[in-house]
Amino acid sequence: MRPKNTDSQARRRKSALWGAASSGVMRLAAAAVLLWLRASLDPAGFLSKLLLVAVVLDLGSIPLIWVSLQTRLKEIQGGEEDAAAQY
């Protein structure tokens, strides 16, 4: 039987992974919707360019989600929360 500490860490790791994955999927879906909206506009128009900038920014945030996930997983593995919970 695993100690309670490892069960808690496994649960936090799973939660962090689900959060990052769902956030990434939502960003991709939002980018797809923005591109769909952009396709119905005049390609030379201001709003079309604005939507393209929004898509680029939206997709650009996805790698940051995974960097944040790696940091979070290191925190969980290091037991920082467990140590802080003792005080």
C-alpha distances in whole Angstrom, upper triangle without the diagonal:
4,7,9,12,10,10,13,15,14,16,18,19,19,22,24,24,25,27,29,29,31,33,34,35,37,39,40,41,43,45,46,47,49,50,51,53,55,56,58,60,63,61,64,63,61,59,58,57,55,53,53,52,49,48,48,46,43,42,43,40,37,37,36,33,32,32,31,28,27,28,26,23,24,24,20,19,21,19,23,22,19,22,24,22,22,26
4,6,8,7,7,10,11,11,13,15,16,16,19,20,21,22,25,26,27,28,30,32,33,34,36,37,39,40,42,43,45,47,48,49,51,52,54,56,57,60,59,61,60,59,56,55,54,52,50,50,49,46,45,44,43,40,39,39,37,34,33,33,30,28,29,28,24,24,24,22,19,20,20,16,15,17,16,19,18,16,18,21,19,20,23
4,5,6,7,9,10,11,13,15,16,17,19,20,22,23,25,26,27,29,31,32,33,35,37,38,39,41,43,44,45,47,48,50,51,53,54,57,58,61,59,61,60,59,56,55,55,52,50,50,49,46,45,45,43,40,40,40,37,34,34,33,30,28,29,27,24,24,24,21,19,19,19,15,14,16,13,17,16,13,15,18,16,16,20
4,6,5,6,9,10,11,12,14,15,17,18,20,21,23,24,26,27,29,30,32,33,35,36,37,39,41,42,43,45,47,48,49,51,53,54,56,59,57,59,58,56,54,53,53,50,48,48,47,44,43,43,41,39,38,38,35,33,32,31,28,27,28,26,23,23,23,20,18,19,17,14,14,15,13,15,14,11,14,16,13,14,18
4,5,5,6,9,10,11,12,14,15,16,18,20,21,23,24,26,27,29,30,32,33,35,36,37,39,41,42,43,45,47,48,49,51,53,54,57,55,57,56,54,52,51,50,48,46,46,45,42,41,41,39,36,36,36,32,31,30,28,26,25,25,23,20,20,19,17,15,15,14,11,11,12,9,12,10,8,11,13,11,12,16
4,5,5,6,8,10,10,12,14,15,16,18,20,21,22,24,25,27,28,30,31,33,34,36,37,39,40,42,43,45,46,48,49,51,53,55,54,56,55,53,51,50,49,47,45,45,43,41,40,39,37,35,34,34,31,29,28,27,24,23,23,22,19,18,18,16,13,14,14,10,9,11,10,13,12,10,13,16,14,15,19
4,5,5,6,9,10,11,12,14,15,17,18,20,21,22,24,26,27,28,30,32,33,34,36,37,39,40,42,43,45,46,48,50,51,54,53,55,54,52,50,49,48,46,44,44,43,40,39,39,37,34,34,34,31,29,28,27,24,23,24,22,19,19,20,17,14,16,15,12,12,14,12,15,13,12,15,17,15,17,20
4,5,5,6,9,10,11,12,14,15,16,18,20,21,22,24,26,27,29,30,31,33,35,36,37,39,41,42,43,45,47,48,50,53,51,53,52,50,48,47,46,44,42,42,41,38,37,37,35,32,32,32,29,27,27,25,22,22,22,20,17,18,18,14,13,15,13,9,11,13,10,12,10,9,13,14,12,14,17
4,5,5,6,9,10,10,12,14,15,16,18,20,21,22,24,26,27,29,30,31,33,35,36,37,39,40,42,43,45,47,48,51,49,51,50,48,46,45,44,42,40,40,39,36,35,35,33,30,30,29,26,24,24,23,20,19,19,17,14,14,14,11,9,11,10,6,7,10,8,11,9,9,12,14,13,15,18
4,5,5,6,9,10,11,12,14,15,16,18,20,21,22,24,26,27,28,30,32,33,35,36,37,39,41,42,43,46,47,50,48,50,50,48,45,44,44,42,40,39,38,36,34,34,32,30,29,29,26,24,23,23,20,18,19,18,14,15,16,13,10,12,12,9,9,12,11,14,13,12,16,17,16,19,22
4,5,5,6,9,10,11,12,14,15,16,18,20,21,22,24,26,27,28,30,31,33,34,36,37,39,40,42,44,45,48,47,49,48,46,44,43,43,40,38,38,37,34,33,33,31,29,28,28,25,23,23,22,19,18,20,18,14,16,16,13,11,14,14,10,12,15,13,15,13,13,17,17,16,18,21
4,5,5,6,9,10,10,12,14,15,16,18,20,21,22,24,26,27,28,30,31,33,34,36,37,39,41,43,44,46,45,47,46,44,41,41,40,38,36,36,34,32,31,31,29,26,26,26,23,21,21,19,16,16,17,14,11,13,13,9,9,11,10,7,10,12,11,12,10,11,15,15,14,17,19
4,5,5,6,9,10,11,12,14,15,17,18,20,21,23,24,26,27,29,30,32,33,35,36,37,39,41,43,45,43,46,45,43,41,40,39,37,35,34,33,31,29,29,27,25,24,24,21,19,18,18,15,13,14,13,9,10,11,8,6,10,10,7,9,12,12,13,12,13,16,17,17,20,22
4,5,5,6,9,10,11,12,14,15,16,18,20,21,22,24,26,27,28,30,32,33,35,36,37,40,41,44,42,45,44,42,40,39,38,36,34,34,33,30,29,29,27,24,24,24,21,19,19,19,15,14,16,15,11,13,14,11,10,13,14,11,12,16,15,17,15,16,20,20,19,22,25
4,5,5,6,9,10,11,12,14,15,16,18,20,21,22,24,26,27,28,30,31,33,34,36,38,39,42,41,43,42,40,38,37,37,34,32,32,31,28,27,27,25,23,22,23,20,18,18,18,14,14,16,13,11,13,14,11,10,14,13,11,14,16,16,16,14,16,19,19,18,22,24
4,6,5,6,9,10,11,12,14,15,16,18,20,21,23,24,26,27,29,30,32,33,35,37,38,41,39,41,40,38,36,35,34,32,30,30,29,26,25,25,23,20,20,20,17,15,15,14,11,10,12,10,7,9,10,7,7,11,11,10,12,15,15,15,14,16,19,19,18,22,24
4,5,5,6,8,10,11,12,14,15,17,18,20,21,23,24,26,27,29,30,31,33,35,37,39,38,40,39,38,35,34,33,32,29,29,28,25,24,24,22,20,19,19,16,14,14,14,10,9,12,11,7,10,12,10,9,12,13,12,13,17,17,18,17,19,22,22,22,25,27
4,6,5,6,8,10,10,12,14,15,16,18,20,21,22,24,26,27,28,30,31,33,35,38,37,39,38,37,34,33,33,31,28,28,27,25,23,24,22,19,19,20,17,14,15,15,12,12,15,13,10,13,15,12,12,16,16,15,17,20,20,20,19,21,24,24,23,27,28
4,6,5,6,9,10,11,12,14,15,16,18,20,21,22,24,26,27,28,30,32,33,36,35,37,36,34,31,31,30,28,26,26,25,22,21,22,20,17,17,18,14,12,14,13,9,10,13,11,9,12,14,11,12,16,16,14,17,20,20,20,18,20,23,22,22,26,27
4,6,5,6,9,10,11,12,14,15,16,18,20,21,22,24,26,27,29,31,32,34,33,35,34,32,30,29,28,26,24,24,23,20,19,19,17,14,14,14,11,9,10,10,6,7,10,9,7,10,12,10,11,15,15,15,17,19,20,20,19,22,24,24,24,27,29
4,5,5,6,9,10,11,12,14,15,17,18,20,21,23,24,26,27,29,31,33,32,34,34,32,30,28,28,27,24,23,23,20,18,19,18,15,14,15,13,10,11,12,9,9,12,12,10,12,15,14,14,17,18,17,19,22,23,23,22,24,27,27,27,30,32
4,5,5,6,9,10,10,12,14,15,16,18,20,21,22,24,26,28,29,32,31,33,32,31,28,27,27,25,22,23,22,19,18,19,18,14,14,16,13,11,14,14,10,12,15,14,12,15,17,16,16,20,20,19,22,24,25,25,23,26,28,28,28,31,33
4,5,5,6,9,10,10,12,14,15,16,18,20,21,22,24,26,27,30,29,31,30,28,26,25,25,22,20,20,19,16,15,16,14,11,11,13,10,8,11,11,8,10,13,12,11,15,16,15,16,19,20,19,22,24,25,24,23,26,28,27,27,31,32
4,5,5,6,9,10,11,12,14,15,17,18,20,21,23,25,26,29,27,29,29,27,25,23,23,22,19,18,18,15,13,14,13,10,9,11,9,6,9,10,7,9,12,12,11,14,16,16,17,20,21,21,23,25,26,26,25,28,30,29,30,33,35
4,5,5,6,9,10,11,12,14,15,16,18,20,21,23,25,28,26,29,28,27,25,23,23,22,19,19,19,16,14,15,15,11,11,13,12,9,12,14,11,12,16,16,14,17,20,19,19,23,24,23,25,28,28,29,28,30,33,32,32,36,37
4,5,5,6,9,10,11,12,14,15,16,18,20,22,23,26,25,28,27,25,22,21,22,20,17,17,17,14,12,14,14,10,10,13,11,10,14,14,12,14,17,16,16,19,21,20,21,24,25,24,27,29,30,29,28,31,33,32,32,36,37
4,5,5,6,9,10,10,12,14,15,16,18,20,21,24,23,25,24,23,20,19,19,17,14,14,14,11,9,11,10,6,7,10,8,7,11,12,10,13,15,15,15,18,20,20,21,24,25,25,27,29,30,29,28,31,34,33,33,37,37
4,5,5,6,9,10,10,12,14,15,16,19,20,23,21,24,24,23,20,18,19,17,14,14,14,12,9,11,11,8,7,10,10,8,12,14,12,14,17,17,17,20,22,22,23,26,27,27,29,31,32,32,31,34,36,35,36,39,40
4,5,5,6,9,10,10,12,14,15,17,19,22,21,24,23,23,20,18,19,18,14,14,16,13,10,13,14,10,10,14,13,12,15,17,15,17,20,20,20,23,25,24,25,28,29,29,31,33,34,34,33,35,38,37,37,41,42
4,5,5,6,9,10,11,12,14,16,17,20,19,22,21,20,16,15,16,14,11,12,13,10,8,11,11,8,9,12,12,12,16,16,15,18,20,20,20,23,25,24,26,29,30,30,32,34,35,34,33,36,38,37,37,41,42
4,5,5,6,9,10,10,12,15,16,18,17,19,19,18,15,13,14,13,9,9,10,8,5,8,9,6,7,10,11,11,14,16,15,17,20,20,21,24,25,25,27,29,30,31,33,35,36,35,34,38,40,39,39,43,43
4,5,5,6,9,10,11,13,15,18,16,20,19,19,16,14,15,15,11,11,13,11,8,11,13,10,10,14,15,14,17,19,18,20,23,23,23,26,28,28,29,32,33,33,35,37,38,38,37,40,42,41,42,45,46
4,5,5,6,9,10,11,13,16,16,19,18,18,14,13,15,14,10,11,14,11,9,13,14,11,12,16,16,16,20,21,20,22,25,25,25,28,30,29,31,34,34,35,37,39,40,39,38,41,43,42,42,46,47
4,5,5,6,9,10,11,14,13,16,15,14,11,10,11,10,6,8,10,8,6,10,11,10,11,14,15,16,19,20,20,22,25,25,26,28,30,30,31,34,35,35,37,39,40,39,38,42,44,42,43,47,47
4,5,5,6,9,10,13,11,14,14,14,12,9,11,11,7,7,11,10,7,10,13,11,12,15,16,16,19,21,21,23,25,26,27,29,31,31,33,35,36,37,39,41,42,41,41,44,46,45,45,49,49
4,5,5,7,9,12,12,16,15,16,13,11,13,13,10,11,14,13,11,14,16,14,15,18,19,19,23,24,24,26,28,29,29,32,34,34,35,38,39,39,41,43,44,44,43,46,48,47,47,51,51
4,5,6,7,11,11,14,13,13,10,8,12,11,8,10,13,12,11,14,16,15,16,19,20,21,24,25,25,27,30,30,30,33,35,35,36,39,40,40,42,44,45,44,43,46,49,47,47,51,52
4,5,5,8,8,11,10,11,8,5,8,9,6,7,11,11,10,13,15,14,15,18,20,21,23,25,25,27,29,30,31,33,35,35,37,39,40,41,43,45,46,45,44,47,49,48,49,52,53
4,6,8,8,11,11,13,11,8,11,13,10,10,14,14,12,15,18,17,17,20,22,23,25,27,27,29,31,32,33,35,37,37,39,41,42,43,45,47,48,47,47,50,52,51,51,55,55
4,7,9,12,11,13,11,9,13,14,11,13,16,16,15,18,20,19,20,23,25,25,28,30,30,32,34,35,35,38,40,40,41,44,45,45,47,50,50,50,49,52,54,52,53,57,57
4,6,9,7,10,8,6,10,11,10,11,14,15,15,17,19,19,20,23,25,26,29,30,30,33,34,35,36,39,40,40,42,45,45,46,48,50,51,50,49,52,54,53,53,57,57
4,6,5,9,8,7,10,12,12,12,15,16,16,18,21,21,22,24,26,28,30,31,32,34,36,37,38,41,42,43,44,47,47,48,50,52,53,52,52,55,57,55,56,60,60
4,6,8,9,6,8,11,10,10,13,15,14,16,19,19,20,22,24,25,28,29,30,32,34,35,36,38,40,41,42,44,45,46,48,50,51,50,50,53,55,54,55,58,58
4,7,9,7,7,11,12,11,14,16,16,17,20,21,22,23,26,27,29,30,32,34,35,36,38,40,41,42,44,46,47,48,50,51,53,52,51,55,56,55,56,60,59
4,6,5,7,9,10,11,13,15,16,17,19,20,22,23,25,27,29,30,31,34,35,36,37,40,41,41,43,45,46,47,49,51,52,51,50,54,55,53,55,58,58
4,5,5,6,9,10,11,12,14,15,17,18,20,21,23,25,27,28,29,32,33,33,35,38,38,39,41,43,44,45,47,49,50,48,48,51,53,51,52,55,55
4,5,5,6,9,10,10,12,14,15,16,18,20,21,23,26,26,27,30,31,32,33,36,37,37,39,41,42,43,45,47,48,46,45,49,51,49,50,53,53
4,5,5,6,9,10,11,13,14,15,17,18,20,22,24,25,26,29,30,31,32,35,36,36,38,41,41,42,45,46,47,46,45,49,50,49,50,53,53
4,5,5,6,9,10,11,12,14,15,16,19,21,23,24,25,27,28,29,31,33,34,35,37,39,40,41,43,44,46,44,44,48,49,47,49,52,52
4,5,5,6,9,10,11,12,14,15,17,19,22,22,23,26,27,27,29,32,32,33,35,37,38,39,41,42,44,42,42,45,47,45,46,49,49
4,5,5,6,9,10,10,12,14,15,17,20,21,21,24,25,26,28,30,31,31,34,36,36,37,40,41,42,41,40,44,45,44,45,48,48
4,5,5,6,9,10,11,12,14,16,18,19,21,23,24,25,27,29,30,31,33,35,36,37,39,40,42,41,40,44,45,44,45,48,49
4,5,5,6,8,10,10,12,15,17,17,19,21,22,23,25,27,28,29,31,33,33,35,37,38,40,38,38,42,43,41,43,46,46
4,5,5,6,9,10,11,13,16,16,17,20,21,21,23,25,26,27,29,31,32,33,35,36,38,36,36,39,41,39,40,44,44
4,5,5,6,8,10,11,14,15,16,18,20,20,22,24,25,26,28,30,31,32,34,36,37,36,35,39,41,39,40,44,44
4,5,5,6,9,10,12,13,15,17,18,19,21,23,24,25,27,29,30,31,33,34,36,35,35,38,40,38,40,43,44
4,6,5,6,9,11,11,13,15,16,17,19,21,22,23,25,27,27,29,31,32,34,32,32,35,37,35,37,40,40
4,5,5,7,10,11,11,14,15,16,17,20,21,21,23,25,26,27,29,31,32,31,31,34,36,34,35,39,39
4,5,6,8,10,10,12,14,15,16,18,20,21,22,24,26,27,28,30,32,31,31,34,36,35,36,39,40
4,6,7,8,10,11,12,14,15,17,18,20,21,23,24,26,27,29,30,29,30,33,34,33,35,38,39
4,6,5,7,9,10,11,13,15,16,17,19,20,21,23,25,26,27,26,26,30,31,30,31,35,35
4,5,5,7,9,10,11,13,15,15,17,19,20,21,23,25,26,26,26,29,30,30,31,34,35
4,5,5,6,9,10,11,13,14,15,17,19,20,21,23,25,24,25,28,29,29,30,34,34
4,5,5,6,8,10,11,12,14,15,17,18,20,21,23,22,22,26,27,26,28,31,31
4,6,5,6,9,10,10,12,14,15,16,18,20,21,21,20,24,25,25,26,29,30
4,5,5,6,9,10,10,12,14,15,16,18,20,20,20,23,25,25,26,29,30
4,5,5,6,9,10,11,13,14,15,17,19,18,19,22,23,23,25,28,29
4,5,5,6,9,10,11,12,14,15,17,16,16,19,21,20,22,25,26
4,5,5,6,9,10,10,12,14,15,15,15,18,20,20,21,24,26
4,5,5,6,9,10,10,12,14,15,16,18,20,20,22,24,26
4,5,5,6,9,10,11,13,12,13,16,17,17,19,22,23
4,5,5,6,9,10,11,10,11,14,15,15,17,19,21
4,5,5,6,8,10,11,11,13,15,16,17,20,22
4,5,5,6,9,9,11,13,14,15,17,19,21
4,5,5,6,6,8,10,11,12,13,16,17
4,5,5,7,7,8,11,12,13,15,17
4,5,8,9,10,12,14,15,16,19
4,6,8,9,9,11,13,15,17
4,6,5,6,9,10,11,14
4,5,5,6,9,10,12
4,5,5,6,9,10
4,5,5,7,9
4,5,6,8
4,5,6
4,5
4
